[in-house]
Amino acid sequence: MKAYKILKTETDYNTAIERTIEIFDAEPGHPDFDELEILLLLVKDYEDKHYTIPVPDPIEAIKFKMKEAGLKNKDLIPYIGSEGHVSAILSGKRNLTLDMAKGLNTRFGIPPEVFFSGK
């Protein structure tokens, strides 16, 4: 196994990705498995430092999850309140409250940081 160092350049990163792909199916106990675990840590570290993933708009995330689950606005009443509240939230005329965000997080699994991203 090659001795690895922190990935500092895009070339280092690409090389690590290529090797990761080559040995991705390594099973525990196989000599390549330890190398794979190290590479995955190095790749994640590099990506965390160099690639930011934008936090989605909370309303768009809710609408996406609703569409994915085949839900209508009325299905959000238990989490948001009246049909009027649901409509106002989804149109951006009203802000989500903490209780609404908690309920929607529980229902849809939308991460809390989406609701509190400062948007």
Buried (B, 14 or more C-beta within 10 A) or exposed (E): EEEBEEBEEEEBBEBBBEBBEEBEEBEEEEEBBEBBEBBEEBBEEBBEEEEEEEBBBBBEBBBBBBEEEEBEBEEBBEBBBEEEBBBBBBEEEBEBBEEBBBBBBEBBEBEEEBBEBEE
